[in-house]
Amino acid sequence: MSRTVVVIGGGYGGASVAKALEEEADVVLVDPRDAFVNVAGSLRAVAQPDWAGNMFFPFDTMLTRATVIRDRAVSVDAEGVTLASGRRVAADYLVLATGSRYAYPAHPAADSVDEALNDFRRTHKELAGSDRVLILGAGPVGLELAGEIKEVWPDKQVTVVAPAEELLPGFQPEVRADLQRQLAELGVDVRLGTGLVAPPSNRPGETGTFTVTTTGGDRITADIWFRAFGTNVNSDYLADGKLTTRTPDGAVRVTDTLNVAGYDHVYAVGDITDVPEAKMAGYAMQHAEVVAKNITAQLRGGEPTETYQPLPFPMILLPLGSGGGVGQLPSPDGPSVVTADIVRQYKGADLFTGRFTEQFGPTAG
């Protein structure tokens, strides 16, 4: 008798689980979007909108056997999920993979490919007409955005402001030093240890000259600004407590097999888990491999024995445009600093487009 696996969320982790299991069970993927979105490409899409189609992989071609329901979960319990439409979907196995919310343009705001592409084109037009750009946030998103802007418009004035005292805290000193050097060579003005007295008067991503004052008393005049900070876990559908309680930051507690604590048939992957590591696509996809193997074992009458152990140090590939960037990857001897050439080879050149084309099929571009 066939079993039903319901995957809630079609991002990096959820799409990978659905793809891996659609030959093993009746897979139902629940997501309001019409495509898997490789959000690693969002910042390049703003600078190069003609490239943007490469980051979307339509579910109807990606999944050949699974059922895709374009809807949102509003409640989950041990037997299944209730959707915003009122529809009820029963499940033998559940996978929570709803990820996090990031400010646009780090994540597309629209649920359809066509609307998202229109957003990127509109923002590109606003950005193209702006000589001075202010980016609030000096994490990977803010710095990648600065790099993408400088690659297309090297003469634009780009200023990054953040209250953090250093770039990439927790990473090897060589990584941080190389990052500072490359940003300086690009002409990116990075101001750390300061915030703004008040936010800009205009909306992010819209042209309109403004002047802001930093908490250190400096005045910055720019023509457009972007928010590159703030993350919220997408777990509101668990607020009723029918399945589990959430941590204060909205995550769910999981075991080393990535089961939601207290259940052997409910799993979680990616940002929604309480695994102590950064919220990154690479980790979500590693979670997906573990969960797919465990559910496959259960479907075949076995036990979930595959476990996930987070690295004792962070990893990152942070491109600054298609050719630059810094990275830190695991090695047998601990964290390994990688060169800009390696960052370009593994991520910067195509932002994983080739990898996902092999896994998920053709893009919408």
C-alpha positions as CSV (number, residue, x, y, z in Angstrom):
1,M,0.0,0.0,0.0
2,S,1.4,3.4,-1.0
3,R,2.2,5.9,1.7
4,T,1.7,9.6,1.5
5,V,4.6,12.0,2.3
6,V,3.5,15.6,2.7
7,V,6.3,18.2,2.4
8,I,5.4,21.7,3.6
9,G,7.6,24.2,1.8
10,G,9.3,24.0,-1.6
11,G,12.6,25.7,-0.9
12,Y,16.0,24.2,-0.8
13,G,15.3,21.5,1.7
14,G,11.7,20.7,0.9
15,A,12.1,20.6,-2.9
16,S,15.1,18.2,-2.4
17,V,13.1,15.9,-0.2
18,A,10.1,15.9,-2.6
19,K,12.4,15.1,-5.6
20,A,14.2,12.4,-3.8
21,L,11.0,10.6,-2.5
22,E,8.6,11.0,-5.5
23,E,9.6,7.5,-6.8
24,E,9.2,6.0,-3.3
25,A,5.8,7.3,-2.2
26,D,2.8,9.5,-3.0
27,V,4.5,12.8,-2.4
28,V,2.5,16.0,-1.9
29,L,4.4,19.3,-1.9
30,V,2.6,22.3,-0.4
31,D,3.9,25.7,-1.4
32,P,2.2,29.0,-2.5
33,R,4.7,29.5,-5.3
34,D,4.7,28.0,-8.8
35,A,8.4,27.2,-8.8
36,F,11.4,26.3,-6.8
37,V,13.4,29.6,-6.3
38,N,17.1,29.5,-6.1
39,V,17.2,32.6,-3.9
40,A,21.0,32.7,-4.1
41,G,20.4,34.4,-7.5
42,S,18.1,37.1,-6.2
43,L,20.7,39.8,-5.7
44,R,22.2,39.2,-9.2
45,A,18.7,39.3,-10.6
46,V,18.3,42.9,-9.4
47,A,21.6,44.0,-11.0
48,Q,21.1,41.8,-14.1
49,P,17.3,41.2,-14.7
50,D,17.9,39.4,-18.0
51,W,19.6,36.7,-16.0
52,A,16.8,36.4,-13.5
53,G,14.9,33.6,-15.2
54,N,17.8,31.2,-14.3
55,M,16.8,31.2,-10.6
56,F,13.3,29.7,-11.1
57,F,12.7,26.0,-11.6
58,P,8.9,25.3,-12.3
59,F,7.4,22.6,-10.0
60,D,5.4,21.2,-12.9
61,T,8.6,20.2,-14.8
62,M,10.8,19.6,-11.7
63,L,8.5,17.0,-10.1
64,T,7.3,14.3,-12.5
65,R,5.2,12.2,-10.1
66,A,4.6,14.3,-7.0
67,T,1.4,16.4,-6.5
68,V,1.9,20.1,-6.0
69,I,-0.7,22.1,-4.1
70,R,-0.3,25.9,-4.4
71,D,-1.5,26.9,-1.0
72,R,-0.3,27.8,2.5
73,A,-0.4,25.7,5.7
74,V,-2.3,27.2,8.5
75,S,-2.2,24.2,11.0
76,V,-0.4,20.9,11.3
77,D,-1.0,18.0,13.5
78,A,0.3,14.4,13.7
79,E,-2.1,13.2,11.0
80,G,-1.7,15.9,8.4
81,V,-2.0,19.6,7.4
82,T,-4.9,22.1,7.1
83,L,-4.4,24.7,4.3
84,A,-5.5,28.3,4.0
85,S,-8.2,27.2,1.4
86,G,-9.7,25.0,4.1
87,R,-8.5,21.8,2.4
88,R,-7.2,19.0,4.6
89,V,-4.3,16.8,3.4
90,A,-3.7,13.6,5.4
91,A,-0.2,12.3,5.7
92,D,1.7,9.2,6.7
93,Y,4.9,11.2,6.9
94,L,5.3,15.0,7.3
95,V,8.3,17.1,6.5
96,L,8.3,20.7,7.7
97,A,10.5,22.8,5.3
98,T,9.1,26.3,5.3
99,G,12.4,28.1,5.8
100,S,12.7,31.8,6.7
101,R,11.5,35.2,5.5
102,Y,14.1,37.7,4.3
103,A,13.6,41.3,3.1
104,Y,13.3,41.8,-0.7
105,P,15.4,41.6,-2.8
106,A,17.2,38.8,-0.9
107,H,14.0,36.8,-1.4
108,P,11.4,37.5,-4.1
109,A,8.3,39.0,-2.6
110,A,5.9,37.5,-5.2
111,D,4.7,33.9,-5.4
112,S,4.6,33.6,-9.2
113,V,7.6,33.6,-11.6
114,D,6.1,36.3,-13.8
115,E,5.4,38.7,-10.9
116,A,8.9,38.1,-9.4
117,L,10.6,38.9,-12.7
118,N,8.5,42.1,-13.0
119,D,9.7,43.1,-9.5
120,F,13.3,42.5,-10.4
121,R,13.0,44.6,-13.6
122,R,11.3,47.4,-11.7
123,T,13.9,47.5,-9.0
124,H,16.7,47.3,-11.6
125,K,15.3,50.4,-13.3
126,E,15.2,52.2,-10.0
127,L,18.8,51.1,-9.2
128,A,20.1,52.0,-12.6
129,G,18.9,55.6,-12.2
130,S,20.6,56.0,-8.8
131,D,24.2,57.1,-8.4
132,R,24.5,56.6,-4.6
133,V,23.4,53.4,-3.0
134,L,23.0,52.8,0.8
135,I,22.8,49.2,2.0
136,L,21.8,48.6,5.7
137,G,23.4,45.4,6.9
138,A,26.9,44.0,6.5
139,G,26.1,40.3,6.6
140,P,26.5,38.1,3.5
141,V,23.3,39.5,1.9
142,G,24.4,43.1,2.1
143,L,27.9,42.4,1.0
144,E,26.8,40.2,-1.9
145,L,24.4,42.9,-3.0
146,A,27.2,45.5,-2.9
147,G,29.4,43.2,-5.1
148,E,26.7,42.6,-7.7
149,I,26.0,46.3,-8.0
150,K,29.7,47.1,-8.4
151,E,30.1,44.5,-11.1
152,V,27.4,46.1,-13.3
153,W,28.0,49.7,-12.2
154,P,31.6,50.1,-10.9
155,D,31.3,53.9,-10.7
156,K,28.2,53.9,-8.4
157,Q,28.9,55.0,-4.8
158,V,27.9,52.1,-2.5
159,T,27.9,52.5,1.2
160,V,27.2,49.7,3.7
161,V,26.2,50.6,7.2
162,A,25.9,48.1,10.1
163,P,26.1,48.1,13.9
164,A,28.3,45.0,13.8
165,E,31.9,45.7,14.9
166,E,33.5,43.4,12.3
167,L,32.7,41.5,9.1
168,L,31.8,37.8,9.3
169,P,32.4,37.3,13.0
170,G,33.4,33.8,13.8
171,F,35.2,33.1,10.6
172,Q,38.9,32.8,10.1
173,P,40.9,36.0,10.3
174,E,42.3,35.4,6.8
175,V,38.7,35.3,5.4
176,R,37.7,38.5,7.0
177,A,41.0,40.3,6.0
178,D,40.6,39.1,2.4
179,L,36.9,40.3,2.4
180,Q,37.9,43.8,3.6
181,R,40.6,44.0,0.9
182,Q,38.3,43.0,-1.9
183,L,35.6,45.4,-0.8
184,A,38.1,48.2,-0.6
185,E,39.3,47.4,-4.1
186,L,35.7,47.5,-5.4
187,G,35.3,50.9,-3.8
188,V,32.6,49.8,-1.3
189,D,32.5,52.2,1.7
190,V,31.9,49.9,4.7
191,R,30.9,51.6,8.0
192,L,30.8,49.3,10.9
193,G,29.8,49.8,14.6
194,T,27.1,52.3,13.7
195,G,23.4,52.5,12.9
196,L,21.0,55.2,11.8
197,V,19.3,57.7,14.0
198,A,16.2,57.2,11.9
199,P,15.4,55.1,8.8
200,P,15.4,56.7,5.3
201,S,12.3,58.6,4.4
202,N,11.6,56.7,1.2
203,R,10.8,53.0,0.8
204,P,13.6,50.5,0.2
205,G,14.3,49.9,-3.5
206,E,12.7,53.1,-4.7
207,T,14.6,56.1,-6.1
208,G,14.5,59.4,-4.1
209,T,17.4,61.3,-2.8
210,F,17.6,61.4,1.0
211,T,20.1,62.1,3.8
212,V,20.4,60.1,7.0
213,T,22.4,60.5,10.1
214,T,24.4,57.7,11.7
215,T,24.5,57.1,15.4
216,G,28.1,58.3,15.2
217,G,27.0,61.7,13.9
218,D,27.9,61.2,10.2
219,R,25.5,62.3,7.4
220,I,25.1,60.0,4.4
221,T,23.3,61.2,1.3
222,A,22.0,58.5,-1.2
223,D,19.5,58.0,-4.0
224,I,18.2,54.5,-3.1
225,W,18.6,52.1,-0.2
226,F,18.1,48.4,0.5
227,R,17.4,46.5,3.7
228,A,19.8,43.6,4.1
229,F,19.1,42.4,7.6
230,G,16.4,40.6,9.6
231,T,15.2,37.0,9.4
232,N,12.0,35.4,10.6
233,V,11.3,31.7,10.6
234,N,8.2,30.7,8.7
235,S,6.4,28.7,11.4
236,D,3.2,30.6,12.1
237,Y,1.2,27.5,11.1
238,L,2.6,25.8,14.3
239,A,1.4,28.5,16.6
240,D,-1.7,26.6,17.7
241,G,0.5,23.9,19.3
242,K,-1.3,21.0,17.8
243,L,1.9,19.4,16.6
244,T,4.7,20.9,18.8
245,T,5.8,23.9,20.7
246,R,8.3,26.3,19.1
247,T,11.5,27.8,20.5
248,P,11.4,31.6,21.2
249,D,12.8,32.3,17.8
250,G,10.1,30.2,16.1
251,A,12.1,27.0,15.4
252,V,11.1,23.4,16.2
253,R,13.2,21.0,18.2
254,V,14.6,18.1,16.3
255,T,16.5,14.9,17.1
256,D,19.8,13.9,15.5
257,T,17.7,12.0,12.8
258,L,15.9,15.3,12.2
259,N,12.6,14.0,13.5
260,V,10.5,16.6,15.2
261,A,10.9,15.8,18.9
262,G,8.3,13.3,20.0
263,Y,7.4,11.8,16.5
264,D,9.0,9.1,14.4
265,H,7.1,10.1,11.2
266,V,7.4,13.9,11.3
267,Y,10.6,15.6,10.2
268,A,12.0,19.1,9.8
269,V,14.7,20.5,7.6
270,G,16.5,23.8,7.1
271,D,15.9,27.1,8.9
272,I,12.9,25.8,10.9
273,T,15.0,23.4,12.8
274,D,16.8,24.3,16.1
275,V,20.1,22.8,14.8
276,P,22.8,25.2,16.0
277,E,24.2,26.4,12.7
278,A,23.7,29.4,10.3
279,K,20.6,29.6,8.2
280,M,22.1,28.6,4.9
281,A,20.8,26.7,1.8
282,G,23.7,24.3,1.9
283,Y,22.7,23.1,5.3
284,A,19.1,22.7,4.3
285,M,20.1,20.4,1.5
286,Q,22.2,18.3,3.7
287,H,19.2,18.0,6.1
288,A,17.2,16.9,3.1
289,E,19.5,14.1,2.3
290,V,19.3,12.7,5.8
291,V,15.5,13.0,5.9
292,A,15.0,11.4,2.5
293,K,17.2,8.4,3.5
294,N,15.3,8.0,6.8
295,I,11.9,8.1,5.3
296,T,13.0,5.8,2.5
297,A,14.2,3.3,5.1
298,Q,10.8,3.5,7.0
299,L,8.9,3.1,3.8
300,R,10.8,-0.1,3.2
301,G,10.1,-1.4,6.7
302,G,13.3,-0.2,8.4
303,E,14.2,2.3,11.0
304,P,15.5,5.9,10.6
305,T,19.2,5.5,11.3
306,E,20.7,8.3,9.3
307,T,21.9,11.2,11.6
308,Y,22.9,14.8,11.1
309,Q,25.8,16.4,13.0
310,P,26.4,20.1,12.5
311,L,29.9,21.2,11.8
312,P,31.8,22.7,14.8
313,F,32.6,25.8,12.7
314,P,30.8,27.9,10.1
315,M,31.2,27.6,6.4
316,I,30.4,30.1,3.7
317,L,30.9,30.9,0.0
318,L,30.3,34.7,-0.3
319,P,30.7,35.9,-3.9
320,L,31.3,39.6,-4.7
321,G,30.0,39.5,-8.2
322,S,30.8,36.7,-10.6
323,G,34.6,36.7,-10.1
324,G,35.4,37.8,-6.6
325,G,34.5,36.7,-3.1
326,V,35.7,34.8,0.0
327,G,35.0,31.4,1.4
328,Q,35.5,29.0,4.2
329,L,34.9,25.3,3.8
330,P,35.4,22.1,5.9
331,S,38.5,20.0,5.6
332,P,39.9,17.1,7.5
333,D,42.1,19.6,9.5
334,G,39.2,22.0,10.3
335,P,38.1,25.2,8.5
336,S,39.8,25.8,5.2
337,V,40.1,29.3,3.7
338,V,39.4,29.2,0.0
339,T,40.4,31.7,-2.8
340,A,38.2,33.9,-4.9
341,D,38.8,31.4,-7.8
342,I,37.2,28.6,-5.8
343,V,34.3,30.8,-4.8
344,R,33.8,31.7,-8.5
345,Q,34.0,28.0,-9.5
346,Y,31.6,26.7,-7.0
347,K,29.1,29.5,-6.6
348,G,29.9,33.0,-8.0
349,A,30.0,32.1,-11.8
350,D,26.4,30.8,-12.0
351,L,25.1,30.9,-8.4
352,F,24.4,27.1,-8.4
353,T,22.3,27.3,-11.6
354,G,24.2,24.3,-13.2
355,R,23.8,22.2,-10.0
356,F,20.1,22.8,-9.8
357,T,19.6,22.2,-13.5
358,E,21.1,18.8,-13.0
359,Q,18.9,18.1,-10.0
360,F,15.6,19.8,-10.9
361,G,15.6,20.1,-14.7
362,P,15.3,23.3,-16.8
363,T,14.9,26.8,-15.5
364,A,12.2,29.2,-16.4
365,G,14.8,31.4,-18.2
